[in-house]
């Protein structure tokens, strides 16, 4: 079974570096998990007036206001079928800042939208369209687009004045034999909000769906995409 990223990229998936293909090419049928451990060389945030956005994000593990250099972190990627039967891949990032922070996301492929949809946070309140492309290093670039907020019967397009556009790139560096990642989140009005860059190694763990830890699943699955 193809991964959600293979489905979204189509033939472009073959242009990825072999290690990036492996990292983004597994599905729930493969019964493995990728657990990365490494160092965030820099975690940064925007000017003082961006801090309310970041503090609000900590409520549902979306963003956070801490900053630092050479911060240990882990990234956990599990592939499983959610309660709605959708193939899902977790992005669970834990940063060992002065106060440890988590940044959680759950990605699916949406046939109706013809792209990846990224549910951010513990309760999948925010659904974000993701455009994928292959960068010149054979890395995978993910760029966020339209965002929608869902809670109970509420559902509306989230105003970008209160959010940001995320640009994520992950690639493999042959010289250091490590994965590298760079993330920046920017708002048209407020400027740079948040970001980080670092490197890590990946451990592949045999993991049946029943073995996926409870902390790797959201509090609820949102049906709307």
C-alpha positions, 0 to 999 in steps of 0.5 A: 500500500502506498503511503499518503505522501506517495499518493500525493506526490505521484511520480515525483516521489521517485525524485526524493533521496532514497532515505527520504523515500524510506522516511515518507514511504511507509504506511500502516501496512508496514507495521513500523514506526520512525522515531528520530532523535537529535538536536534543534540547532536553533528554535526562534520566535518573532517579535514580542507582539507575536508571543500571544499567538504562540502562548495560545498555541501551547493550549493544544500543542500547536506552537510555543513561545520558548527559544534556544540553541542546541535543544534535544528533541524527538520526532515520532512518526506512526502510521495507522488507520484512525477511527474513521478508517483513514490512513494517518501519519503522526508528527509528534515533536517534543522539544526539551526546552526549559519547559518541555514542549510538544508540537502535534500533528496528524496527516491524512490524504484527502481524495476530495481535496486531492492533497494532504490535510494536516490536523494540528493539535491534540483535538484536531481543531485546525485542518490545514491543506498541505502542498508537497514538492521535491527540493533540489537536494531530494528533500521533501518540502511541505507548505501550508495553505488554506486553514479551517477550524472545527469544533462541535457544529462549528466549521469555518475558514480560519482567518490568516490574520490570526495564523501563519503560513508554514514552510517545512523542508526535510532532507538527508545529508549524506556527509553527516548521515543525518536527516535535517529539518528546517521550519518557518512560520510567517504571518503576512501582517505580523511577520515571522512567528516561529521556527526551528532548524536541526538534525537527527537520526532515525530508529526504525521500530517494528510496531503493530497498530495495537502497539502504537502508544496512546500518546500518539493518538489525538484526543478526538478524530475530526471527520471534516477535512 
